[in-house]
């Protein structure tokens, strides 16, 4: 009995150095993100991270514990064989999760969660396209070494202790093992207090990078998978009456008794519409938005011809969520993506569906894999009747890791618009998602040293050429072009994942349908495009419950964005950012009005998940 108990104890504690060593390796790999971190903070990361390391060690010891319990009654060599296979599988899982997390954190800004499985379900190639080939090869090497070390550790130092003989007192031994299992449950639970193990329990610093470094990536993935279904039960900040009161004040269009007359931006109420979603375009890279000089000369010039919305914010950090925010006016979720659930996403209202009821036809252009993240089913269910994607371009044109570069797709789009004529009685909506300004930023253009800025400059050059040519087409006079980012980008590198600048994006309306150039400084979300556009077109928009008319003076003006299990709320009083994992305010500037901003953000998030649960 003593040997069996010692074996389980040794197994449990052997997992701890396996996980602890991940912390300094993670911090070394992302050393540029940990600028100014002290030696003491390195040790604090490992110390605080032990809480979740103990939890994961407990999970990984459950199967061996029950196997050893069974060996009291059925001893034999079978136990070694089973456990040997178990350790090999666990070594692969632990090593691969760590290596994938190591590579993606620099691009995503949060530890691995179920998002990666969502992308892998669609396409392994596209899911890993953000990581350069050299880095991917290095991470593969790291994973293989890690697998070998873990398996060697358990196979050589633990497995030879595996009990195979009869125990002298099977009943007493079984009882002791079950009692030990109860202690193991405490480790899995995260202690004996009312709160259970959660990602936030390892947070200890104002530096978010240190908090992230302390997280066990296995636990981060496991816990995110466990929270995917019962959406309505999540984020219950307020009683229903309070939630409804706050929410209805934030989006009055849902209860507004009559339309309010707003300023007209267009000279027609039935324009042909081209929505260009600019991949990863951040306001920090655009001079017209107060960003870097010389990166986007074409957008800077076009600002003088169109309507520039200077305080527009993306609702999220990923394309799948940005698409839904723009095209369905549905707030992005901080812990999941509705696009992952076709049965739910197909119930959403959409710009294309609303326009379809007015006789418009909608088509979609994307130079990448349209099956990635369920995009094809999403676009069809959102009202698009024609989709053009990478498979429609010759292989020689698909030179990017993601597919056809923007010079190819902009040329295709122009050729397609050339065939259209203003005399056609059918109005149309075309949506185009660019891709060249996506990691790893490999473009046939070498003008700027920074890879991200260079890719943005490339897309800007393609856009400028396209606009100049399109101006000469007969369709220009009735055309409304809406440029808006799918999401921002963490530029400069010092930008934190939750910072408002990470989500500040451009929106620019162009075309012959625009009355006159204008700059609009009102705070707004991507989700506000639907209500604003349809108000200009004299179309109802009450079904878009999260959308508000930017031009309506009676509507509250604010921006709301979500990051990995957190949100930011911005209005004229300031900015508040809240982390749900840590249940803590990350940013509060100024402190006045903080309570109202946090209340508003929580009510929006609670309403979002209540609605998501019902769909």
Secondary structure, 3 states (H helix, E strand, C coil): CHHHHHHHHHHHHHHHHHHHHHHHHHHHHCHHHHCCCCHHHHHHHHHHHHHHHHHHHHHHHHHHHHHHHHHCCCCCCHHHHHHHHHHHHHHHHHHHHHHHHHHHHHHHCCCCCCHHHHHHHHCHHHHCCCCCHHHHHHHHHHHHHHHHHHHHHHHHHCHHHCCCCCCCCHHHHHHHHHHHHHHHHHHHHCCCCCCCCCHHHHCCCCCHHHHHHHCCHHHHHHHHHCCCCCHHHCCCCCCHHHHHHHHHHHCHHHCCCCCCCCCCCECCCCCEEEEEEECCCCHHHCHHHCCCCCCCHHHHHHCCCCEEEEEEECCCCCHHHHHHHHHHCCCCCCCCCHHHCHHHHCCCCCHHHHHHCCCCEEEEEECCCCCHHHHHHHHHHCCCCEEECHHHCCHHHCCCCCCCCHHHHHHHHHHHHHCCCCCCCCCEEEEEECCCCCCCCCCCCCCCCCHHHHHHHHHHHHHHHHHHHHCCCHHHHHEEEEEEECCCCCCCCCCCCCCHHHCEEEEEEECCCECCCEEECCCEECCHHHHHHHHHCCCCCCCCCCCCCCCCCCCCCCEEEEECCEEEEEECCEEEEEECCCCEEEEEECCCCHHHHHHHHHHHHHHHHHHHHHC
